[in-house]
Amino acid sequence: MALWRLYYHIVWATKKREPLITNDIEEKFYGYLIGKADHLGCIIHAIGGIEDHIHLVVSIPPKLSIAEFVKTLKGSSAYHYNHSLGNLKQQFGWQEGYGVFSVGGKQLQEAIDYVHNQRIHHFNGTTIALLEQETDLDKSPQPPTKSENKFTD
């Protein structure tokens, strides 16, 4: 069995940023996501968000890709919401894409605190812009220029 310590901060949004994760279903919805992650062999260290997006601090074992983890949680939770939690007036769905950021062991508690305090950060305007990006359409990291790369001639 492999030894691993992998921590990720993942964020994704509801389709069209609709405010569908309401207070009355949030606890059950988050509980479903935690249970699904556990079934996949993952550990949710923190879960939080506001009505239109969700943040997770999670450990994903090396045998499971981040993309597969996100796809599974987004797909199954949308199905669960539509068949067990939501109202029939509006279909629940997730926006395409997600943001993922690696977290070091020394920063783990800081990431957990940030996710647990999402409502406060949004209310006070103290969110971290980079950690609020949830789509692969946002600007990706750029490779260093030739002058910045000390390993090229």
N, C-alpha and C positions, 0 to 999 in steps of 0.2 A: 504494500500500500504506500502511496506517495505521501510525503510531507508537504503541506502547502499552507501558505498564509497569504491569501489574495483578498484585497478589499477594493470595492468599487462604489462610486457614487453614481447612480443612474437616475435620469429624469426623463419623463415623457408626458405628453399632454393629451387631453381629451380632443376628439375630433372638432375642428373649428374653434377650439378653446371654449367649448360650451361648459357652463358651470354645473356639471352633472354629479360631482362627488359631494353631495350635500351632507350636512351634519347628521341627518337621520339615518344615513346608510354607511357613513364613513367607517365606523368601527367594524361592521360586518364585512364590508368590502376589503378593508385592510387585513382583517382576519383571514379572509379567503386567500389573498395574495401571499400572506405568510405561510399558510398551510400548503399552498401549491409550491412555493419555493422549497419548503421543507421536504415535500415529496420528491423534488428534483435533487435533493442532497445539498441544497444551498442554505445559507444562514442569513436571515434578515437581521441586521444589527439595529436598523432604524427604518421607519416608514413614516412619511408625512407629506404634507402638501396643502394645497388649497383646492377650491372647487373645480379648477380647470387643469390641474397638473399634479403629478405625484413624484416624490423623490424616494429613493431607496439607498441605503448603505447596506451592501450585501457582499458576502463571500460566496464565490462560485467556484466549484472544484474544477481542476484543469481538464477533466474529461468532458465538460460541458462548455460550449462556446458562449460568450456573452450574447451574441446575436440569437442563438437558440433559446437561451434563458429568457431574453426579452420577448421574443416571438411567442413563446409558450405562455408567459404570464399575461401578455397583452391579449392574446387570442382567447385563452380560457377565462380570463376575468371579464372580458366583454360579453362572452356567452353567459357567464354566471349572472352578471348584472342584468342582462336582458331577460333572462328566464327566472330569476329569483328575487332580484332587488328593485329593479326599476319600475317606472310607470310605463304604461303602454302608449303614452302620448309621444314619447321621443325615444328613438333607438340610440343606445349607447355605442360608442366606438372610440377608438384611440386614433390620434393623428399619426401619420407615417413618421418614422424616424424616432430617434432618441439620442440623448446625450449620455456619454459615459466618461468617467474620470477615475483614474487609479488613485488610491489613497494609501499612503504608507502607514505602517503600524503606529508611528508616533503621532500621526494626524487623525487616527481613527476616531478618538473621542470628540475632536473638534467637528468632524463630519457628522457624527451622530447628533451632537448638540444642534448643529445647523439644521438638520432634517427635522428633528423634534420640534424646533422653534420656527417652522415655516410660516405659520399664521402671524406670529409676532414680527418676523422679518418683513413680510409683505405689508403688514399694517404700518410699521415704522419706516418703511423704505430702506431697509438695511440688507436687502438681498445682495448676493454676490452675482453680478451679471453673468459671468462665465458659467456658473453652476445652474443658471436658469435656462440655458439653451438646451432645447430638447429635440432638435432635428438635425439630420445629417446634411441638411441644406445650408446650415450655418457654416461659416468659414472654418475649414479644417486646419490643423497645424501645418505650417509651411516648412519645407526643408531649409536648412541653413544655406545662405548664399555662399558662393565660392570664397569670398573674403572672410566669412564667419567660420568656415570649416577649416580647422587647423590641420586636417589630415589630407588635404589635397595640395597638389603643387601649383 
